[in-house]
Amino acid sequence: MTVKDITKILEELAPLQHAEDFDNVGLLVGNVNMDVRGVLVTLDTLEEVVDEAIKKECNLIVSFHPIIFKGLKKLTGSNYVERVVLKAITNNIAIYSMHTALDNSNAGVNAKICEVLDIQNPKILIPKSKTIKKLVTYAPIESAEEVKSALFRAGAGEMGNYSNCSFSSEGVGSFKPEEGTNPTLGEIGKVQLEKEMQINMIFSFEKQATILSALFKNHPYEEVAYEILTLENTNLDIGMGMIGELETEMEEGAFLKMVKNRMNASVVRHSKLRDKKVKRVAVLGGSGAFAIPYAKKAKADVFITSDIKYHEFYQAEGQLVIADIGHFETEQFTKELLVDYLIKKIPNFAVALSESITNPIKYL
């Protein structure tokens, strides 16, 4: 398999289009057409991880965090980023990063936290906006079902757990083929009136190229009339954080101790306890202070995240408990998630879990 083959599989789980604008995801080092001998999955790509890849004969590193975040102006090995990139290039090792594309996946980082903590029926905490689009096109009555079927196969018309969703209405289209055209219907120089069906379907924005390709390939007209609209509707399947419920409510102290134990946290920093039972729990891997208002709005009893500053704890305002368990700790199980996913998709391929502990923060 090539780098492109494997990253295509990864992008079924976390399309790169779902990443945040500030991020740097995708193939950071290497050639998409390179044959892959083995894959090493890691949270961070450090020098020790590249050394581990060399030892395990893996020439593709799949990393959660991007080693290259800002532009590099030189490669002299003067800092850890440059040294990693140089070592990877020297040893012909490709590096691929997923980061916020996986953060925004409903089967990604936050879903894994919910799994570890037995949080039931998790839903996206902050659904991503402007990711749902609408296709409007027109086809002759006798060809409409064939066109619709092709669009459904390409991924259009999916809403949550529903598929083949569309709305159609009949009308009369008009057109006049001019010189140089090769019309399917009508004659050059004459106005053609044709009974047509207007077809409306929504789709997730990363599928636009595939859907348009299916439209052009399966539509009978030489020139296809269509519109693409961006909807204001939020996408409940894409976004940051998750919220769900415990099967049985718990005392706050007991719940935080359980979180500390299952998440292998050295310490749990938290806002003032409310002396109330915990039932609804919100989670967001990585730096999550921006999501505090969303957790409060969602009526979470506890919000688990990391990198909370002193004054940000005040935002709890007695409405919930904010629990900071550490950045690495919230994302540490991402490696296992990706290894399990790849093994299921390519069971006979060499996929290895990195043994390197890349947490830069130590505790006394």
N, C-alpha and C positions, 0 to 999 in steps of 0.2 A: 504494500500500500504506500501511497505517496503522502506527503504532508497535507496536500489538498484533500485527499480522501478522508483523512482522519479529522481535519478541522471542519470538513463538511458535516461529519457526524456530530461533532461537538456543537456546531451551530444549529442543529436540530433541537438541542436542549436549550441553548442560549444564543439566539441570533445576534450578531454583532450590532445590528441596527437598534437593538434594545438598550445598548449602552448609553450612559449619559454623555452629553456633548463634551464635557471637560476631560473625559477619559481617553486612554490610549490602549485600545484592545486589538486583538487579532494577531497576525504573524509579525513579530517584532524583529526577529533575526532568522535568516534562512531563505531557502528557495521552495516555493510551493510544489515544485515537481520532483523534489528529492525523495528517493525511496527511503522509507522509515524501517529501521531494524527493531526499534523498541521505543516505548513511550514512558517517560518518567513524570509522574504527577506530583506537583509541589504547591505549597502556598506562596512561597517567595522564591525567586531565582537568585541565589547567592553563589559565590565561588565554590563553596563546599557542595552545593547542589549540582553544579556543572561537573565537579570532580566525581560525584556519585553517578551521574549520567554516563561519564566515560567508563567508570568501573563496571557498571551494569550493562554497558554496550547499548545504551539508549541514545539515539541521535535526534529525538524530539522531546523537548521539555514543555509540558503543559502546566502553566503557572496561573494561579489565581490573580495575584498582583502583577502589574506590569513592571519589569525592571527598568524600562525606558518610559518615563512619564512626561518629562519635558524634553525639548529638542537637545540633541548632543551637537556641540560645535567642534569637538575634537575627540579623538580616541587615542589617548596616550597612557591610559592605565593609572591616572592620577587619583582616581576615586573608585569606590567599590562598583559603581555602575559601569564605568568604562572597563574595569578589569573583567567583569562578568561577560560583557559583550565581546571583548577581545578573545577571551578564552573560548567562548562558544563558537566564534567565527574560526579560530585557529583549529578547533577540533571538529568543524563541520557539524555543529549541533544547532538545530532550529529551536527557537523559543516562541511560544504562542501564549497569549494572555487573554483571560476571559473577564475578569473583574466585574464591573457594573452590569455587563450583559448577563452574567450569572446572578448578580444581586437582584435583577429585575425579573428573573425567571420564576414562575410559580412552582418549579420543581428544583430550585436552586438553593442558595445559601440559607435563606430563612426557613424554607421548608425543612431543611436538614436540622436546624435548631429545634423546630417544632417536633420533629420526629424524636430527637434525643430527649426532649422534655415531656413527651407524651401529651402535647397540646393537640386537642381534637378539632377537626373541621376548620383548619386554618384558611383564612382568606387574605388577599392582598390588603395591606394597611393603607398604602398610598397608591391607588391605581394611576397608571401613566396616562396622561391626556394626549390628544391629537395623534393617536396611533391607530385609530380606526378610520378607514377610508371607505368610500362608496363608489362603486362603478355603475354608471348609467350607460346603457348601449341599446341599439335598435337592430332587430333582425327580421327578415321575412318570416311570416307566420309558420311556413312549412319547415324552416330551419331553426326556429327558436329553441326547441327542446334539445337539439344537438349542441347548440352553442352553450346553453345553460349547463348541460352535462359536462362539457369540457371545462367550463369555469369552475364547477363544483370539484372536479378532479384536481384542479390546480390549487384548490384551497379557498376559493371564494365561498361566501354564504355560510361561514361558521360563526356561531354565536354561543359562547360557553360550551355546554355539552350538546348543542344542537348543530346539525349540519344540513346542507342543501336548502338553506334559507334564502328566499328571494321574493320579490314582488314584481308582477308583470301586468301590463295593461296594453290593450290593442288600440291601434290608431292607424292613420294613413301618412306615410312618408312620401316626400316628393324629391326628385332630383333630375337633372338633365346632364347626361354624359356629353362632354365636349370632345373635340378632336384629340386624338392621342390616347383616349381611354379604351379600356377593354371591359365593358360592363357585363356583369353576370345577368342582369335583367335590363330591359329597355333597349333603346336604339340611340346612337349618337345623334345629337342635335334635337332630340325630342324629349319633352318633359314626361317623366314616368311617375305615375301614382301607384304606390305599392302598399298593400296591407302589411303592416309591421307590428311587432311586439316590442314594447319598451321593457327592458330587463334591468332590474335594480338589485344589486348585491353589495353587502358590506364585506370587508376583508381587513386583516391585520397588515399594517403598512409594509412590513418586510417582504410580503408576498407579491408586491405590485408587479415586478418584472416578470415573474412566472405567470401571473394571471393575464397580463397583457399579451404575453407570448401565446398563451392558449387561445385568447380571443382572436388574435390575428390569424392563427393557424387554422381555426375551425369556423371562422365566419365566412360566408359565401361571397361577400362583397369585395370588390377590388380596393375600395376605400372604406374603412370602417369608421362610423361615427360613434364617438364615445366621450364620456366625461369622467374625470376622477375628482371627487370632492373629499376634503378632509373634514371629518366630523368632530364636534366638540365633546362627544360622549367619551367618558373615561373607559379604559380597557381594564376590566376586572381580572384579566388573566396575566397582566403585565404590570409590574410596579415594585416599589420598595417596601420592605417590611411585611410582616404577617400578623394577624390576630386570630386567636382561637380560644378555646376553653379547656380547662382541666376536666377530666372525667369526674373527679370529686374535689370539691373546694377544700382549701388548706389554710391553716394559719399562716400569716405572713412570714414569721420567722422560720417556720418549718419549710415553707416553700423556698425561701432564699437559700437555706442550707442545702436543700435538694438540688437547686440550680448550681450552687458552688461545687457540689460533689459530681454531678453528671457532666458539667462543663469543664471539669478539671481546673477551676479557677483558684488562684492563690488567695485572692481576696475579692469580696463583693462590696463595692462602695454604693451606698444607697441613700435616698432621701428619707425623711422622717416616716416611720411606720404609722399607719392609720388605725391600727387595732381593728382591722376588718378582715374578713375572709377573702382569699384569692380565688377567683373563678375565671375571669377573662384576662388573658395574658397577651401582650403585644411584644414582638421581637424584631430587632433589626441588626443584622451583623455589621460590624465595623462602626464607623463614627455615626452616631444616630441622634445627636442633639436636635437636629432640624425636624425630627419626627415627633418630638414631645407633644406639640399641639394636636397632631393626628391621633396619637395614642389616647390623649385625653378626650378628644371628640368621639373616639370609638368606644369610650367607657371602659378602657382597660383598667384593671386593678393594679397590675404591675407592668412596667415597660422595661424589657431587658435589652441593653445595647452596650456601647462603650464610648470612651473619650469624652465623657461629660465633664465640663468645667465647673468650677466652684459655684458661680452664680447661676448656672443652668439648672442646678438641682432645685433652686427656688421655684422654678417653673412648675414643679409638681403641684404646688398650691393646695396640698391636701386632697387633691382629686385622684391621685394614684401614687404608687411608689416607683421611683426611677431607680433601676439597678444597673450599675456599670460593672461588668465582670471582666473587662479587658478586651482590647481589639483582637489580639491573636486568639483569645479564648472563644470569641463569638464566631470566628471563621475557621477554626482548626479542623473541623470535621468535613470541610469542603473537599479536601484531598480524597477522603474515603468515598464521598458522593461521586466524584468524577471517575475514580477507579472502578467503582461498581457499575457505573453507567457504561464506560468503555468496554468492560469485560462482557457485559450483556450484549452490546452491539457488535463487538468483534472478539468473540470468545476464544479464538485460536491465535490471537495476536499477543505479543509480549507487552503487557502493561504493568508497570511497577509503581508502588506507592513509595514516595520519598521518605527515607528514615531521618532526614535532617530536620532538626527542630530549629525553625527560623525566627522564633519569637525574640525580638531584640530587648525586651523588657524583663528584668530579673527582680526578684523580691528577696529580702532578708527573712 
